[in-house]
Amino acid sequence: MTQTFLSLGECMVELAPAGDGLFRMGFAGDTFNTAYYARKLLPDDWRVAYGTCVGDDAVSDDMLAMMQGYGIDTGAIRRLHDRTVGLYTIQLKDGERSFSYWRGQSAAKTLADDPAWLAGVLAEADVIFISGITLAILSPDARRRLCAGLQKAREGRMTVFDTNLRPRLWRDEAEMRAGMTLGARASDVVLPSFDEEQSLYGDITPEDTIARYRELGAKLVVVKNGPAALHVWSAETGEHVFHPEPVAQVVDTTAAGDSFDAGFLSVHLTGGSLENAVRRGMTVAARVVSQRGALVELEED
């Protein structure tokens, strides 16, 4: 029986450095990156869908064609005649990236504005994946509407939340903290990054991060920590610590966390062990950061 992995958020036009002052155009965005790698890693009896809003212009046409070319279902995408898609540029220095954004007319910001459409999209999924960026781009009312829908969807479905903090998308820290709480309360699985949690909450150890999301109701917390030890807590098996293999050469860290999420979930959702899920996530992320760009080809295991 086919199951559906639905990733909700914003896919944008990406302009990445191509050398000699030129930029290469593509499409990416944290939740779409995860969908891209999930489609590569999940078995064929899983349908991978992307949920968002786009315009009805040529660049939106190109975006949908790109998604379909990767085997991602676009049936959960709503088209709006008075909007388009957002755009961002990447600057790289020593393998680390910085971003500049233009998303004033981004249709994705209306993702949760139509309650009936949203409810229908959520009802079609078995696993629903969102990120902190998904929540940050929405209005406060729409953010609450989406999280209420996710909370209801937890009855019989799995909800997954990558906190993915982008402070510039929030009005202030108080709003960002409230948004993280909303998202976590609606989620079975939470995938935070320790450096971001330190910055926002002052966490001393990954155990502090785990304790917060356990308190908010998560059943599984995976604390990503770059090249340092990764900490996992499961309601079934308790806490575990895993050490990643060093990456020989880090070229571009874009989509490191997004690809880890897909690798981890591709094993977790298909009944694999927690250790195998973590190892798959680490292996995929290592391959991604060794190449340039958010969406790269993966070698066969």
C-alpha positions in Angstrom: 0.0 0.0 0.0 1.4 3.4 -1.0 2.1 5.8 1.8 2.6 9.6 1.3 5.4 11.8 2.7 4.3 15.4 2.4 6.8 18.2 2.9 5.2 21.7 3.5 7.0 25.0 3.0 8.6 27.3 0.5 10.6 26.5 -2.6 12.4 29.4 -4.1 14.4 30.5 -7.1 18.1 29.9 -6.1 20.9 31.9 -7.6 24.2 30.3 -6.6 27.8 31.3 -7.5 29.0 29.9 -10.8 32.4 31.6 -11.0 33.6 34.8 -12.7 30.9 36.8 -10.9 28.1 34.8 -12.6 25.2 33.0 -10.9 23.5 29.7 -11.8 19.7 29.6 -11.4 18.0 26.7 -9.8 15.2 26.0 -7.3 15.6 25.0 -3.6 14.4 25.7 -0.1 14.8 23.7 3.1 11.6 21.6 3.0 11.9 21.1 -0.7 15.5 19.9 -0.3 14.3 17.3 2.2 11.6 16.2 -0.3 14.2 15.9 -3.0 16.4 13.6 -1.0 13.4 11.7 0.5 12.3 10.9 -3.1 15.8 9.5 -3.8 16.0 7.5 -0.6 12.5 6.2 0.2 11.3 3.1 -1.6 9.0 3.2 -4.6 6.0 2.3 -2.5 6.2 5.8 -0.9 4.8 8.8 -2.7 6.8 12.0 -2.0 4.7 15.2 -2.3 5.4 18.9 -1.9 2.8 21.3 -0.5 3.0 25.0 -1.1 1.6 27.9 -3.1 3.1 29.3 -6.2 2.1 31.8 -8.9 0.8 31.2 -12.4 3.8 32.8 -14.1 6.5 31.2 -16.2 9.0 30.8 -13.3 6.3 29.0 -11.3 5.7 26.7 -14.3 9.4 25.9 -14.4 9.5 25.2 -10.7 6.7 22.7 -11.0 8.2 21.0 -14.0 11.5 20.7 -12.1 9.7 19.0 -9.2 7.8 16.6 -11.4 11.1 15.8 -13.2 12.5 14.7 -9.8 9.5 12.4 -9.3 7.9 14.6 -6.7 4.1 14.8 -6.7 2.8 18.4 -7.1 -0.9 17.8 -6.5 -0.6 19.6 -3.1 0.5 22.8 -4.7 -2.0 25.7 -5.1 -1.5 28.3 -7.8 -2.3 32.0 -7.3 -2.7 34.5 -10.1 -1.5 37.5 -8.1 1.7 36.0 -6.6 5.0 34.5 -7.7 7.8 32.6 -6.0 10.5 34.0 -3.8 14.2 34.3 -4.7 17.5 34.1 -2.8 21.2 34.3 -3.6 24.0 32.3 -2.0 27.4 33.6 -1.1 30.1 31.1 -0.1 33.2 31.6 2.1 35.3 28.7 3.3 32.4 26.3 2.6 29.9 28.3 4.7 27.0 30.0 3.1 25.2 33.3 3.6 21.9 34.3 2.0 20.1 37.3 0.7 16.3 37.0 0.1 13.6 38.6 -1.9 10.2 37.1 -1.0 7.8 40.1 -0.9 5.4 38.5 -3.4 6.0 34.9 -2.4 2.9 32.8 -2.8 4.2 30.4 -0.2 3.4 33.0 2.5 -0.3 32.2 2.0 0.2 28.4 2.5 -2.2 28.3 5.4 -4.7 31.0 4.4 -7.3 28.7 2.9 -8.4 26.4 5.7 -10.4 24.0 3.5 -7.5 23.5 1.1 -5.0 23.0 3.9 -7.2 20.4 5.6 -7.5 18.5 2.4 -3.8 18.5 1.8 -3.0 17.3 5.3 -5.7 14.6 5.1 -3.9 13.0 2.1 -0.6 12.5 3.9 0.8 9.7 6.2 3.8 11.7 7.2 3.9 15.5 7.3 7.2 17.4 7.4 7.6 21.2 8.2 10.4 23.5 9.3 10.9 26.6 11.3 11.0 28.5 8.0 7.6 27.1 7.0 6.2 28.7 10.2 8.3 31.9 10.0 7.0 33.0 6.6 3.4 32.8 7.7 1.3 35.4 9.4 0.6 34.7 13.1 -3.0 33.6 12.4 -1.9 31.4 9.6 0.9 29.9 11.7 -1.6 29.0 14.4 -4.0 27.6 11.8 -1.3 25.3 10.3 -0.1 24.1 13.7 -3.7 23.4 14.8 -4.1 21.4 11.6 -0.9 19.4 12.3 -2.1 18.8 15.9 -5.3 17.3 14.5 -3.3 15.3 11.9 -1.3 13.6 14.6 -4.3 11.3 15.1 -3.2 8.5 12.8 -0.3 10.3 11.1 3.3 11.3 11.9 4.3 14.9 12.1 7.9 15.9 11.8 9.4 19.3 12.6 12.9 20.6 11.8 13.2 23.7 13.9 15.6 25.4 11.3 15.9 28.8 12.9 16.2 31.9 10.7 16.1 34.9 13.1 15.7 37.5 10.3 12.4 35.9 9.3 10.9 36.6 12.8 9.9 40.0 14.3 11.8 39.2 17.5 13.0 36.4 19.7 9.8 36.2 21.6 7.8 35.5 18.4 10.4 33.0 17.3 10.3 31.1 20.6 6.5 31.1 20.4 6.6 29.7 16.9 9.0 27.0 17.9 6.7 26.0 20.7 3.7 25.8 18.4 5.6 23.7 15.9 7.0 21.3 18.6 3.7 20.9 20.3 2.2 19.7 17.0 5.0 17.2 16.2 5.9 13.6 17.0 9.5 14.0 15.8 11.6 17.1 16.3 15.0 17.7 14.5 16.8 20.7 16.0 20.4 21.9 15.5 22.3 22.4 18.7 24.1 25.6 17.7 20.8 27.3 16.9 19.3 26.1 20.2 22.2 27.5 22.0 21.7 30.8 20.3 18.0 31.1 21.0 17.7 29.3 24.4 21.2 29.4 25.9 21.3 25.5 26.0 24.5 24.3 27.6 24.3 20.7 26.4 22.3 18.7 23.8 20.5 17.2 26.8 19.0 20.6 27.5 17.6 20.7 24.0 16.2 17.2 24.3 14.5 18.0 27.6 12.7 21.0 26.2 11.2 19.1 23.3 10.3 16.1 25.4 8.4 18.5 27.7 6.5 19.8 24.7 5.4 16.3 23.7 7.8 14.9 21.2 8.3 11.2 21.0 11.6 11.4 19.2 14.2 14.2 19.3 17.3 14.2 17.1 19.8 17.0 18.0 22.1 17.6 15.0 25.5 19.1 15.8 27.6 19.4 12.7 30.8 17.4 13.0 30.3 16.9 16.7 28.4 14.1 18.5 24.7 13.7 17.6 22.3 13.1 20.5 19.0 11.3 20.1 16.2 10.6 22.5 13.4 8.2 21.8 10.4 7.5 24.0 10.9 3.8 23.3 14.6 3.4 23.8 15.9 6.4 25.7 19.0 8.5 24.9 21.8 7.6 22.5 24.9 9.4 21.3 26.4 8.9 17.8 29.7 10.2 16.4 29.9 11.1 12.7 32.8 10.1 10.5 35.0 13.1 9.5 34.3 14.6 6.1 37.5 14.8 4.0 36.6 18.1 2.3 33.6 20.3 3.1 32.8 22.2 -0.1 29.3 23.6 0.6 27.2 23.1 3.7 24.0 24.1 2.0 21.3 21.5 2.7 23.4 19.6 5.2 20.6 19.4 7.7 17.9 19.0 5.1 19.6 16.0 3.6 20.3 14.5 7.0 16.6 14.7 7.8 15.8 12.8 4.6 18.4 10.1 5.2 17.3 9.6 8.8 13.6 9.5 7.9 14.1 7.2 5.0 15.2 4.5 7.4 13.1 5.4 10.4 9.8 5.4 8.4 10.5 2.0 6.8 11.1 0.2 10.1 14.9 0.4 10.4 16.8 0.8 13.6 17.6 4.1 15.2 21.3 3.6 14.7 20.8 2.7 11.0 18.6 5.8 10.6 21.3 8.1 12.1 24.1 6.5 10.1 22.1 6.9 6.8 21.4 10.5 7.7 25.1 11.2 8.4 26.3 9.4 5.2 23.9 11.4 3.0 24.8 14.7 4.7 28.5 14.0 4.2 28.0 13.4 0.5 26.0 16.5 0.1 28.5 18.9 1.9 31.3 17.4 -0.3 29.6 18.8 -3.4 28.4 22.3 -4.4 24.7 23.2 -4.3 21.6 22.2 -2.3 20.5 19.4 -4.6 23.2 17.0 -5.6 23.4 13.5 -7.0 23.9 10.7 -4.5 26.1 7.7 -5.1 24.5 4.3 -4.6 25.4 2.5 -1.4 
